[in-house]
């Protein structure tokens, strides 16, 4: 028995909206742009949590669930292993999934903090990925993988670049840029 990622995201959404409503009532101040930025940043973290930490079986019984730390500290080892796998979904899920997982984070950090340089955004993404990997090191059925850290950081960079492209596109189209 485990916790479904969709369920974790649903609970996160409900918690977030209730919290923001309470804060809005308390402060009597509402900015749609600010709330949108905060919401996107929050959901970036919730999405990462739901797909890296939350899919965890809480009832661990039997010899298959004996706890042992697993880790890969050799760069590109699991990437090469995935690329050499006979089933095409393995590299798509491992490589593509790790990159896609952090794209919203790079986008939302750049959106929330437009004064941050690309280096700062990528460092924040790498730190977030490192924290996830360190947490997974201490979880049964999860592992620390240096390649996940590399791919997640690439995802953060892609998110940052996509934010800059969207911003440039909106400005070049003559649209009023709503302080993204």
NUBAFI-525433 format. One record per atom (N, C-alpha, C): residue in three letters; residue number from 0; chain; atom name; y, x, z. Coordinates in nm, 2 decimals. Layout:
 lofi lovo volum tifi      y      x      z
  Ala  NUM     A   CA      Y      X      Z
...
This chain:
 lofi lovo volum tifi      y      x      z
  Unk    0     A    N  -0.12   0.08   0.00
  Unk    0     A   CA   0.00   0.00   0.00
  Unk    0     A    C   0.12   0.09   0.00
  Unk    1     A    N   0.22   0.06  -0.09
  Unk    1     A   CA   0.34   0.14  -0.09
  Unk    1     A    C   0.46   0.05  -0.11
  Unk    2     A    N   0.57   0.12  -0.11
  Unk    2     A   CA   0.70   0.05  -0.14
  Unk    2     A    C   0.74   0.06  -0.28
  Unk    3     A    N   0.76  -0.05  -0.35
  Unk    3     A   CA   0.79  -0.06  -0.49
  Unk    3     A    C   0.94  -0.01  -0.51
  Unk    4     A    N   0.96   0.07  -0.61
  Unk    4     A   CA   1.10   0.12  -0.64
  Unk    4     A    C   1.19   0.01  -0.67
  Unk    5     A    N   1.15  -0.09  -0.74
  Unk    5     A   CA   1.23  -0.21  -0.77
  Unk    5     A    C   1.28  -0.28  -0.65
  Unk    6     A    N   1.19  -0.29  -0.55
  Unk    6     A   CA   1.22  -0.36  -0.42
  Unk    6     A    C   1.32  -0.28  -0.35
  Unk    7     A    N   1.31  -0.15  -0.35
  Unk    7     A   CA   1.41  -0.06  -0.28
  Unk    7     A    C   1.55  -0.08  -0.35
  Unk    8     A    N   1.55  -0.08  -0.48
  Unk    8     A   CA   1.68  -0.10  -0.55
  Unk    8     A    C   1.74  -0.24  -0.52
  Unk    9     A    N   1.65  -0.34  -0.51
  Unk    9     A   CA   1.70  -0.47  -0.48
  Unk    9     A    C   1.76  -0.48  -0.34
  Unk   10     A    N   1.69  -0.42  -0.24
  Unk   10     A   CA   1.75  -0.41  -0.11
  Unk   10     A    C   1.88  -0.33  -0.10
  Unk   11     A    N   1.88  -0.23  -0.18
  Unk   11     A   CA   2.00  -0.14  -0.18
  Unk   11     A    C   2.12  -0.22  -0.23
  Unk   12     A    N   2.09  -0.30  -0.34
  Unk   12     A   CA   2.20  -0.38  -0.40
  Unk   12     A    C   2.25  -0.48  -0.30
  Unk   13     A    N   2.16  -0.55  -0.24
  Unk   13     A   CA   2.20  -0.66  -0.14
  Unk   13     A    C   2.28  -0.59  -0.03
  Unk   14     A    N   2.23  -0.48   0.03
  Unk   14     A   CA   2.30  -0.41   0.13
  Unk   14     A    C   2.44  -0.37   0.09
  Unk   15     A    N   2.45  -0.31  -0.03
  Unk   15     A   CA   2.58  -0.26  -0.08
  Unk   15     A    C   2.68  -0.37  -0.10
  Unk   16     A    N   2.64  -0.48  -0.16
  Unk   16     A   CA   2.73  -0.59  -0.18
  Unk   16     A    C   2.77  -0.66  -0.05
  Unk   17     A    N   2.68  -0.67   0.04
  Unk   17     A   CA   2.72  -0.73   0.17
  Unk   17     A    C   2.82  -0.63   0.25
  Unk   18     A    N   2.79  -0.51   0.24
  Unk   18     A   CA   2.88  -0.41   0.30
  Unk   18     A    C   3.02  -0.41   0.24
  Unk   19     A    N   3.03  -0.41   0.11
  Unk   19     A   CA   3.16  -0.41   0.04
  Unk   19     A    C   3.23  -0.54   0.07
  Unk   20     A    N   3.16  -0.66   0.08
  Unk   20     A   CA   3.23  -0.79   0.11
  Unk   20     A    C   3.29  -0.78   0.25
  Unk   21     A    N   3.21  -0.73   0.35
  Unk   21     A   CA   3.26  -0.71   0.48
  Unk   21     A    C   3.39  -0.62   0.49
  Unk   22     A    N   3.38  -0.51   0.42
  Unk   22     A   CA   3.49  -0.42   0.41
  Unk   22     A    C   3.61  -0.48   0.35
  Unk   23     A    N   3.59  -0.56   0.24
  Unk   23     A   CA   3.70  -0.63   0.17
  Unk   23     A    C   3.76  -0.73   0.26
  Unk   24     A    N   3.68  -0.81   0.33
  Unk   24     A   CA   3.74  -0.91   0.43
  Unk   24     A    C   3.81  -0.84   0.54
  Unk   25     A    N   3.76  -0.73   0.59
  Unk   25     A   CA   3.82  -0.66   0.70
  Unk   25     A    C   3.95  -0.60   0.66
  Unk   26     A    N   3.96  -0.53   0.55
  Unk   26     A   CA   4.08  -0.46   0.50
  Unk   26     A    C   4.17  -0.55   0.42
  Unk   27     A    N   4.12  -0.66   0.37
  Unk   27     A   CA   4.20  -0.75   0.28
  Unk   27     A    C   4.27  -0.67   0.17
  Unk   28     A    N   4.19  -0.58   0.12
  Unk   28     A   CA   4.24  -0.49   0.01
  Unk   28     A    C   4.13  -0.48  -0.09
  Unk   29     A    N   4.15  -0.51  -0.22
  Unk   29     A   CA   4.05  -0.50  -0.32
  Unk   29     A    C   4.10  -0.44  -0.45
  Unk   30     A    N   4.04  -0.34  -0.49
  Unk   30     A   CA   4.07  -0.28  -0.62
  Unk   30     A    C   3.94  -0.28  -0.71
  Unk   31     A    N   3.95  -0.35  -0.82
  Unk   31     A   CA   3.83  -0.36  -0.90
  Unk   31     A    C   3.78  -0.22  -0.95
  Unk   32     A    N   3.88  -0.14  -0.99
  Unk   32     A   CA   3.85  -0.01  -1.05
  Unk   32     A    C   3.78   0.08  -0.94
  Unk   33     A    N   3.84   0.08  -0.82
  Unk   33     A   CA   3.78   0.16  -0.71
  Unk   33     A    C   3.64   0.11  -0.68
  Unk   34     A    N   3.63  -0.02  -0.67
  Unk   34     A   CA   3.49  -0.08  -0.63
  Unk   34     A    C   3.39  -0.05  -0.74
  Unk   35     A    N   3.43  -0.05  -0.86
  Unk   35     A   CA   3.34  -0.02  -0.97
  Unk   35     A    C   3.29   0.12  -0.96
  Unk   36     A    N   3.39   0.21  -0.94
  Unk   36     A   CA   3.35   0.35  -0.92
  Unk   36     A    C   3.26   0.38  -0.80
  Unk   37     A    N   3.29   0.32  -0.69
  Unk   37     A   CA   3.21   0.33  -0.57
  Unk   37     A    C   3.07   0.27  -0.59
  Unk   38     A    N   3.06   0.16  -0.66
  Unk   38     A   CA   2.94   0.09  -0.69
  Unk   38     A    C   2.85   0.18  -0.77
  Unk   39     A    N   2.91   0.23  -0.88
  Unk   39     A   CA   2.83   0.32  -0.97
  Unk   39     A    C   2.78   0.44  -0.90
  Unk   40     A    N   2.86   0.50  -0.81
  Unk   40     A   CA   2.82   0.62  -0.74
  Unk   40     A    C   2.71   0.59  -0.64
  Unk   41     A    N   2.72   0.48  -0.57
  Unk   41     A   CA   2.62   0.43  -0.48
  Unk   41     A    C   2.49   0.41  -0.55
  Unk   42     A    N   2.49   0.33  -0.66
  Unk   42     A   CA   2.37   0.30  -0.73
  Unk   42     A    C   2.31   0.43  -0.79
  Unk   43     A    N   2.39   0.53  -0.83
  Unk   43     A   CA   2.33   0.65  -0.87
  Unk   43     A    C   2.24   0.71  -0.77
  Unk   44     A    N   2.29   0.72  -0.64
  Unk   44     A   CA   2.21   0.77  -0.53
  Unk   44     A    C   2.09   0.68  -0.50
  Unk   45     A    N   2.11   0.55  -0.50
  Unk   45     A   CA   2.00   0.45  -0.47
  Unk   45     A    C   1.89   0.47  -0.58
  Unk   46     A    N   1.93   0.48  -0.70
  Unk   46     A   CA   1.84   0.50  -0.81
  Unk   46     A    C   1.75   0.63  -0.79
  Unk   47     A    N   1.82   0.74  -0.76
  Unk   47     A   CA   1.75   0.86  -0.73
  Unk   47     A    C   1.65   0.84  -0.61
  Unk   48     A    N   1.70   0.78  -0.50
  Unk   48     A   CA   1.62   0.76  -0.39
  Unk   48     A    C   1.49   0.67  -0.42
  Unk   49     A    N   1.52   0.57  -0.50
  Unk   49     A   CA   1.41   0.47  -0.53
  Unk   49     A    C   1.30   0.53  -0.61
  Unk   50     A    N   1.33   0.63  -0.69
  Unk   50     A   CA   1.23   0.69  -0.78
  Unk   50     A    C   1.18   0.83  -0.74
  Unk   51     A    N   1.23   0.88  -0.63
  Unk   51     A   CA   1.18   1.01  -0.58
  Unk   51     A    C   1.13   1.00  -0.44
  Unk   52     A    N   1.19   0.93  -0.35
  Unk   52     A   CA   1.15   0.92  -0.21
  Unk   52     A    C   1.07   0.79  -0.18
  Unk   53     A    N   1.12   0.68  -0.23
  Unk   53     A   CA   1.07   0.55  -0.19
  Unk   53     A    C   0.93   0.52  -0.25
  Unk   54     A    N   0.89   0.57  -0.37
  Unk   54     A   CA   0.75   0.53  -0.41
  Unk   54     A    C   0.64   0.60  -0.33
  Unk   55     A    N   0.64   0.57  -0.20
  Unk   55     A   CA   0.56   0.64  -0.11
  Unk   55     A    C   0.46   0.55  -0.04
  Unk   56     A    N   0.33   0.57  -0.05
  Unk   56     A   CA   0.23   0.49   0.02
  Unk   56     A    C   0.24   0.51   0.17
  Unk   57     A    N   0.27   0.40   0.25
  Unk   57     A   CA   0.29   0.42   0.39
  Unk   57     A    C   0.16   0.41   0.47
  Unk   58     A    N   0.05   0.35   0.41
  Unk   58     A   CA  -0.08   0.35   0.47
  Unk   58     A    C  -0.16   0.46   0.41
  Unk   59     A    N  -0.18   0.57   0.48
  Unk   59     A   CA  -0.25   0.68   0.43
  Unk   59     A    C  -0.38   0.69   0.50
  Unk   60     A    N  -0.49   0.66   0.43
  Unk   60     A   CA  -0.62   0.67   0.49
  Unk   60     A    C  -0.71   0.74   0.40
  Unk   61     A    N  -0.81   0.80   0.45
  Unk   61     A   CA  -0.91   0.87   0.38
  Unk   61     A    C  -0.88   1.01   0.34
  Unk   62     A    N  -0.98   1.08   0.29
  Unk   62     A   CA  -0.97   1.22   0.26
  Unk   62     A    C  -0.87   1.25   0.15
  Unk   63     A    N  -0.85   1.15   0.06
  Unk   63     A   CA  -0.76   1.18  -0.05
  Unk   63     A    C  -0.61   1.20   0.00
  Unk   64     A    N  -0.58   1.14   0.11
  Unk   64     A   CA  -0.45   1.15   0.16
  Unk   64     A    C  -0.42   1.26   0.27
  Unk   65     A    N  -0.51   1.36   0.27
  Unk   65     A   CA  -0.49   1.47   0.36
  Unk   65     A    C  -0.37   1.54   0.32
  Unk   66     A    N  -0.28   1.57   0.42
  Unk   66     A   CA  -0.15   1.62   0.39
  Unk   66     A    C  -0.16   1.77   0.37
  Unk   67     A    N  -0.11   1.82   0.26
  Unk   67     A   CA  -0.09   1.96   0.23
  Unk   67     A    C   0.03   1.97   0.14
  Unk   68     A    N   0.11   2.07   0.18
  Unk   68     A   CA   0.23   2.10   0.10
  Unk   68     A    C   0.20   2.15  -0.04
  Unk   69     A    N   0.27   2.09  -0.14
  Unk   69     A   CA   0.25   2.14  -0.27
  Unk   69     A    C   0.38   2.18  -0.32
  Unk   70     A    N   0.39   2.29  -0.39
  Unk   70     A   CA   0.51   2.34  -0.45
  Unk   70     A    C   0.49   2.43  -0.57
  Unk   71     A    N   0.59   2.43  -0.66
  Unk   71     A   CA   0.59   2.52  -0.77
  Unk   71     A    C   0.73   2.59  -0.77
  Unk   72     A    N   0.72   2.72  -0.75
  Unk   72     A   CA   0.84   2.80  -0.75
  Unk   72     A    C   0.86   2.89  -0.88
  Unk   73     A    N   0.77   2.87  -0.98
  Unk   73     A   CA   0.77   2.95  -1.10
  Unk   73     A    C   0.85   2.86  -1.21
  Unk   74     A    N   0.97   2.91  -1.25
  Unk   74     A   CA   1.05   2.83  -1.34
  Unk   74     A    C   0.97   2.81  -1.47
  Unk   75     A    N   0.98   2.69  -1.53
  Unk   75     A   CA   0.93   2.65  -1.65
  Unk   75     A    C   0.77   2.63  -1.65
  Unk   76     A    N   0.71   2.65  -1.54
  Unk   76     A   CA   0.56   2.64  -1.53
  Unk   76     A    C   0.52   2.49  -1.55
  Unk   77     A    N   0.58   2.40  -1.48
  Unk   77     A   CA   0.54   2.26  -1.50
  Unk   77     A    C   0.59   2.20  -1.63
  Unk   78     A    N   0.70   2.25  -1.68
  Unk   78     A   CA   0.76   2.20  -1.81
  Unk   78     A    C   0.66   2.24  -1.92
  Unk   79     A    N   0.62   2.37  -1.92
  Unk   79     A   CA   0.52   2.41  -2.02
  Unk   79     A    C   0.39   2.34  -2.01
  Unk   80     A    N   0.34   2.32  -1.88
  Unk   80     A   CA   0.22   2.24  -1.86
  Unk   80     A    C   0.23   2.10  -1.91
  Unk   81     A    N   0.35   2.04  -1.89
  Unk   81     A   CA   0.37   1.90  -1.95
  Unk   81     A    C   0.37   1.90  -2.10
  Unk   82     A    N   0.44   2.00  -2.16
  Unk   82     A   CA   0.45   2.01  -2.30
  Unk   82     A    C   0.31   2.03  -2.37
  Unk   83     A    N   0.22   2.10  -2.30
  Unk   83     A   CA   0.09   2.13  -2.35
  Unk   83     A    C  -0.01   2.02  -2.32
  Unk   84     A    N   0.03   1.91  -2.25
  Unk   84     A   CA  -0.06   1.81  -2.21
  Unk   84     A    C  -0.10   1.73  -2.34
  Unk   85     A    N  -0.22   1.68  -2.34
  Unk   85     A   CA  -0.27   1.60  -2.46
  Unk   85     A    C  -0.21   1.47  -2.47
  Unk   86     A    N  -0.16   1.41  -2.36
  Unk   86     A   CA  -0.11   1.27  -2.37
  Unk   86     A    C   0.04   1.28  -2.37
  Unk   87     A    N   0.10   1.22  -2.47
  Unk   87     A   CA   0.25   1.24  -2.50
  Unk   87     A    C   0.34   1.18  -2.39
  Unk   88     A    N   0.28   1.09  -2.31
  Unk   88     A   CA   0.37   1.03  -2.21
  Unk   88     A    C   0.39   1.12  -2.09
  Unk   89     A    N   0.31   1.22  -2.07
  Unk   89     A   CA   0.32   1.32  -1.96
  Unk   89     A    C   0.45   1.39  -1.98
  Unk   90     A    N   0.48   1.46  -2.09
  Unk   90     A   CA   0.61   1.53  -2.11
  Unk   90     A    C   0.73   1.43  -2.11
  Unk   91     A    N   0.71   1.32  -2.17
  Unk   91     A   CA   0.82   1.22  -2.17
  Unk   91     A    C   0.86   1.18  -2.03
  Unk   92     A    N   0.76   1.15  -1.95
  Unk   92     A   CA   0.78   1.10  -1.82
  Unk   92     A    C   0.83   1.21  -1.73
  Unk   93     A    N   0.77   1.33  -1.74
  Unk   93     A   CA   0.81   1.44  -1.65
  Unk   93     A    C   0.95   1.50  -1.69
  Unk   94     A    N   0.96   1.54  -1.81
  Unk   94     A   CA   1.08   1.61  -1.86
  Unk   94     A    C   1.19   1.51  -1.88
  Unk   95     A    N   1.17   1.41  -1.96
  Unk   95     A   CA   1.27   1.31  -1.98
  Unk   95     A    C   1.31   1.23  -1.86
  Unk   96     A    N   1.21   1.19  -1.78
  Unk   96     A   CA   1.24   1.12  -1.65
  Unk   96     A    C   1.33   1.20  -1.56
  Unk   97     A    N   1.30   1.32  -1.54
  Unk   97     A   CA   1.38   1.41  -1.45
  Unk   97     A    C   1.52   1.42  -1.50
  Unk   98     A    N   1.54   1.43  -1.63
  Unk   98     A   CA   1.68   1.44  -1.68
  Unk   98     A    C   1.75   1.31  -1.67
  Unk   99     A    N   1.68   1.20  -1.72
  Unk   99     A   CA   1.75   1.07  -1.71
  Unk   99     A    C   1.78   1.02  -1.57
  Unk  100     A    N   1.70   1.06  -1.47
  Unk  100     A   CA   1.73   1.02  -1.34
  Unk  100     A    C   1.86   1.07  -1.28
  Unk  101     A    N   1.91   1.18  -1.33
  Unk  101     A   CA   2.04   1.24  -1.28
  Unk  101     A    C   2.16   1.22  -1.37
  Unk  102     A    N   2.14   1.16  -1.49
  Unk  102     A   CA   2.25   1.14  -1.57
  Unk  102     A    C   2.35   1.04  -1.51
  Unk  103     A    N   2.31   0.93  -1.45
  Unk  103     A   CA   2.41   0.85  -1.38
  Unk  103     A    C   2.49   0.92  -1.27
  Unk  104     A    N   2.42   1.01  -1.20
  Unk  104     A   CA   2.49   1.08  -1.09
  Unk  104     A    C   2.60   1.17  -1.15
  Unk  105     A    N   2.58   1.25  -1.26
  Unk  105     A   CA   2.68   1.33  -1.32
  Unk  105     A    C   2.79   1.25  -1.37
  Unk  106     A    N   2.76   1.13  -1.43
  Unk  106     A   CA   2.86   1.04  -1.49
  Unk  106     A    C   2.95   0.99  -1.37
  Unk  107     A    N   2.88   0.94  -1.27
  Unk  107     A   CA   2.96   0.87  -1.16
  Unk  107     A    C   3.04   0.97  -1.08
  Unk  108     A    N   2.99   1.10  -1.06
  Unk  108     A   CA   3.07   1.20  -0.98
  Unk  108     A    C   3.20   1.23  -1.07
  Unk  109     A    N   3.18   1.25  -1.20
  Unk  109     A   CA   3.30   1.28  -1.28
  Unk  109     A    C   3.39   1.16  -1.28
  Unk  110     A    N   3.34   1.04  -1.28
  Unk  110     A   CA   3.42   0.92  -1.28
  Unk  110     A    C   3.50   0.90  -1.15
  Unk  111     A    N   3.43   0.93  -1.04
  Unk  111     A   CA   3.49   0.91  -0.90
  Unk  111     A    C   3.59   1.02  -0.87
  Unk  112     A    N   3.56   1.14  -0.91
  Unk  112     A   CA   3.64   1.25  -0.88
  Unk  112     A    C   3.69   1.32  -1.01
  Unk  113     A    N   3.78   1.27  -1.08
  Unk  113     A   CA   3.82   1.32  -1.21
  Unk  113     A    C   3.88   1.46  -1.20
  Unk  114     A    N   3.93   1.50  -1.09
  Unk  114     A   CA   3.98   1.63  -1.07
  Unk  114     A    C   3.88   1.74  -1.05
  Unk  115     A    N   3.75   1.70  -1.03
  Unk  115     A   CA   3.64   1.80  -1.02
  Unk  115     A    C   3.62   1.87  -1.15
  Unk  116     A    N   3.60   2.00  -1.15
  Unk  116     A   CA   3.56   2.08  -1.27
  Unk  116     A    C   3.41   2.05  -1.30
  Unk  117     A    N   3.37   2.08  -1.42
  Unk  117     A   CA   3.23   2.06  -1.46
  Unk  117     A    C   3.14   2.14  -1.36
  Unk  118     A    N   3.18   2.26  -1.32
  Unk  118     A   CA   3.10   2.34  -1.23
  Unk  118     A    C   3.07   2.27  -1.10
  Unk  119     A    N   3.18   2.21  -1.04
  Unk  119     A   CA   3.16   2.14  -0.92
  Unk  119     A    C   3.07   2.02  -0.93
  Unk  120     A    N   3.08   1.95  -1.04
  Unk  120     A   CA   2.99   1.83  -1.06
  Unk  120     A    C   2.85   1.88  -1.07
  Unk  121     A    N   2.82   1.98  -1.15
  Unk  121     A   CA   2.69   2.03  -1.17
  Unk  121     A    C   2.63   2.09  -1.03
  Unk  122     A    N   2.72   2.15  -0.96
  Unk  122     A   CA   2.67   2.21  -0.83
  Unk  122     A    C   2.63   2.09  -0.73
  Unk  123     A    N   2.71   1.98  -0.73
  Unk  123     A   CA   2.68   1.87  -0.65
  Unk  123     A    C   2.55   1.80  -0.69
  Unk  124     A    N   2.53   1.80  -0.82
  Unk  124     A   CA   2.40   1.75  -0.87
  Unk  124     A    C   2.28   1.83  -0.84
  Unk  125     A    N   2.30   1.97  -0.84
  Unk  125     A   CA   2.20   2.06  -0.81
  Unk  125     A    C   2.16   2.05  -0.66
  Unk  126     A    N   2.27   2.04  -0.57
  Unk  126     A   CA   2.25   2.02  -0.43
  Unk  126     A    C   2.17   1.89  -0.40
  Unk  127     A    N   2.21   1.79  -0.47
  Unk  127     A   CA   2.14   1.66  -0.45
  Unk  127     A    C   1.99   1.67  -0.48
  Unk  128     A    N   1.97   1.74  -0.60
  Unk  128     A   CA   1.83   1.76  -0.64
  Unk  128     A    C   1.75   1.85  -0.54
  Unk  129     A    N   1.82   1.95  -0.49
  Unk  129     A   CA   1.75   2.04  -0.40
  Unk  129     A    C   1.72   1.96  -0.27
  Unk  130     A    N   1.81   1.87  -0.22
  Unk  130     A   CA   1.78   1.79  -0.10
  Unk  130     A    C   1.66   1.70  -0.13
  Unk  131     A    N   1.65   1.64  -0.24
  Unk  131     A   CA   1.53   1.56  -0.28
  Unk  131     A    C   1.41   1.64  -0.28
  Unk  132     A    N   1.41   1.76  -0.34
  Unk  132     A   CA   1.29   1.84  -0.35
  Unk  132     A    C   1.25   1.89  -0.21
  Unk  133     A    N   1.34   1.92  -0.12
  Unk  133     A   CA   1.31   1.96   0.01
  Unk  133     A    C   1.25   1.85   0.10
  Unk  134     A    N   1.30   1.73   0.07
  Unk  134     A   CA   1.24   1.61   0.14
  Unk  134     A    C   1.10   1.59   0.09
  Unk  135     A    N   1.08   1.60  -0.04
  Unk  135     A   CA   0.95   1.58  -0.10
  Unk  135     A    C   0.85   1.68  -0.05
  Unk  136     A    N   0.89   1.80  -0.02
  Unk  136     A   CA   0.80   1.91   0.03
  Unk  136     A    C   0.73   1.86   0.16
  Unk  137     A    N   0.80   1.78   0.24
  Unk  137     A   CA   0.74   1.74   0.36
  Unk  137     A    C   0.68   1.60   0.36
  Unk  138     A    N   0.65   1.55   0.24
  Unk  138     A   CA   0.59   1.42   0.22
  Unk  138     A    C   0.45   1.44   0.16
  Unk  139     A    N   0.35   1.37   0.21
  Unk  139     A   CA   0.22   1.37   0.14
  Unk  139     A    C   0.23   1.31   0.00
  Unk  140     A    N   0.15   1.36  -0.09
  Unk  140     A   CA   0.15   1.31  -0.23
  Unk  140     A    C   0.28   1.34  -0.31
  Unk  141     A    N   0.37   1.42  -0.25
  Unk  141     A   CA   0.49   1.46  -0.33
  Unk  141     A    C   0.49   1.61  -0.33
  Unk  142     A    N   0.57   1.67  -0.41
  Unk  142     A   CA   0.58   1.82  -0.41
  Unk  142     A    C   0.72   1.87  -0.45
  Unk  143     A    N   0.74   1.99  -0.41
  Unk  143     A   CA   0.87   2.06  -0.45
  Unk  143     A    C   0.84   2.13  -0.58
  Unk  144     A    N   0.93   2.11  -0.68
  Unk  144     A   CA   0.91   2.18  -0.81
  Unk  144     A    C   1.04   2.23  -0.86
  Unk  145     A    N   1.05   2.36  -0.88
  Unk  145     A   CA   1.17   2.42  -0.93
  Unk  145     A    C   1.21   2.37  -1.06
  Unk  146     A    N   1.11   2.32  -1.14
  Unk  146     A   CA   1.14   2.27  -1.27
  Unk  146     A    C   1.21   2.13  -1.26
  Unk  147     A    N   1.17   2.05  -1.16
  Unk  147     A   CA   1.25   1.93  -1.13
  Unk  147     A    C   1.39   1.96  -1.10
  Unk  148     A    N   1.42   2.06  -1.02
  Unk  148     A   CA   1.55   2.10  -0.99
  Unk  148     A    C   1.63   2.14  -1.11
  Unk  149     A    N   1.57   2.21  -1.20
  Unk  149     A   CA   1.63   2.25  -1.33
  Unk  149     A    C   1.66   2.13  -1.42
  Unk  150     A    N   1.56   2.04  -1.43
  Unk  150     A   CA   1.58   1.93  -1.52
  Unk  150     A    C   1.68   1.83  -1.46
  Unk  151     A    N   1.68   1.81  -1.33
  Unk  151     A   CA   1.78   1.72  -1.26
  Unk  151     A    C   1.92   1.77  -1.28
  Unk  152     A    N   1.93   1.90  -1.27
  Unk  152     A   CA   2.07   1.97  -1.29
  Unk  152     A    C   2.11   1.95  -1.44
  Unk  153     A    N   2.02   1.96  -1.53
  Unk  153     A   CA   2.05   1.94  -1.67
  Unk  153     A    C   2.10   1.79  -1.69
  Unk  154     A    N   2.03   1.70  -1.62
  Unk  154     A   CA   2.07   1.56  -1.63
  Unk  154     A    C   2.21   1.53  -1.57
  Unk  155     A    N   2.24   1.60  -1.47
  Unk  155     A   CA   2.38   1.59  -1.41
  Unk  155     A    C   2.48   1.64  -1.51
  Unk  156     A    N   2.45   1.75  -1.58
  Unk  156     A   CA   2.54   1.81  -1.68
  Unk  156     A    C   2.55   1.71  -1.80
  Unk  157     A    N   2.44   1.65  -1.84
  Unk  157     A   CA   2.45   1.55  -1.95
  Unk  157     A    C   2.53   1.43  -1.91
  Unk  158     A    N   2.52   1.39  -1.78
  Unk  158     A   CA   2.60   1.28  -1.73
  Unk  158     A    C   2.75   1.31  -1.73
  Unk  159     A    N   2.78   1.43  -1.69
  Unk  159     A   CA   2.92   1.48  -1.69
  Unk  159     A    C   2.98   1.48  -1.83
  Unk  160     A    N   2.90   1.54  -1.92
  Unk  160     A   CA   2.94   1.54  -2.06
  Unk  160     A    C   2.96   1.40  -2.12
  Unk  161     A    N   2.87   1.31  -2.09
  Unk  161     A   CA   2.88   1.18  -2.14
  Unk  161     A    C   3.00   1.11  -2.09
  Unk  162     A    N   3.04   1.13  -1.96
  Unk  162     A   CA   3.16   1.08  -1.91
  Unk  162     A    C   3.28   1.13  -1.99
  Unk  163     A    N   3.28   1.26  -2.01
  Unk  163     A   CA   3.40   1.32  -2.09
  Unk  163     A    C   3.40   1.26  -2.23
  Unk  164     A    N   3.29   1.24  -2.29
  Unk  164     A   CA   3.29   1.18  -2.43
  Unk  164     A    C   3.33   1.04  -2.43
  Unk  165     A    N   3.29   0.96  -2.33
  Unk  165     A   CA   3.33   0.82  -2.32
  Unk  165     A    C   3.48   0.81  -2.30
  Unk  166     A    N   3.53   0.90  -2.21
  Unk  166     A   CA   3.67   0.90  -2.18
  Unk  166     A    C   3.75   0.94  -2.30
  Unk  167     A    N   3.71   1.04  -2.37
  Unk  167     A   CA   3.78   1.09  -2.49
  Unk  167     A    C   3.77   0.98  -2.60
  Unk  168     A    N   3.66   0.91  -2.62
  Unk  168     A   CA   3.65   0.80  -2.71
  Unk  168     A    C   3.74   0.69  -2.68
  Unk  169     A    N   3.75   0.65  -2.56
  Unk  169     A   CA   3.84   0.54  -2.52
  Unk  169     A    C   3.99   0.58  -2.54
  Unk  170     A    N   4.02   0.70  -2.51
  Unk  170     A   CA   4.16   0.75  -2.53
  Unk  170     A    C   4.19   0.76  -2.68
  Unk  171     A    N   4.10   0.81  -2.76
  Unk  171     A   CA   4.12   0.83  -2.90
  Unk  171     A    C   4.13   0.69  -2.98
  Unk  172     A    N   4.06   0.59  -2.92
  Unk  172     A   CA   4.06   0.46  -2.99
  Unk  172     A    C   4.19   0.39  -2.96
  Unk  173     A    N   4.28   0.44  -2.88
  Unk  173     A   CA   4.40   0.38  -2.84
  Unk  173     A    C   4.39   0.27  -2.74
  Unk  174     A    N   4.27   0.26  -2.68
  Unk  174     A   CA   4.25   0.16  -2.58
  Unk  174     A    C   4.32   0.21  -2.45
  Unk  175     A    N   4.36   0.12  -2.37
  Unk  175     A   CA   4.42   0.16  -2.24
  Unk  175     A    C   4.30   0.21  -2.15
  Unk  176     A    N   4.32   0.32  -2.11
  Unk  176     A   CA   4.22   0.39  -2.03
  Unk  176     A    C   4.24   0.34  -1.89
  Unk  177     A    N   4.15   0.27  -1.83
  Unk  177     A   CA   4.17   0.20  -1.70
  Unk  177     A    C   4.14   0.29  -1.58
  Unk  178     A    N   4.20   0.41  -1.59
  Unk  178     A   CA   4.19   0.51  -1.48
  Unk  178     A    C   4.04   0.53  -1.45
  Unk  179     A    N   3.96   0.56  -1.55
  Unk  179     A   CA   3.82   0.58  -1.53
  Unk  179     A    C   3.81   0.70  -1.45
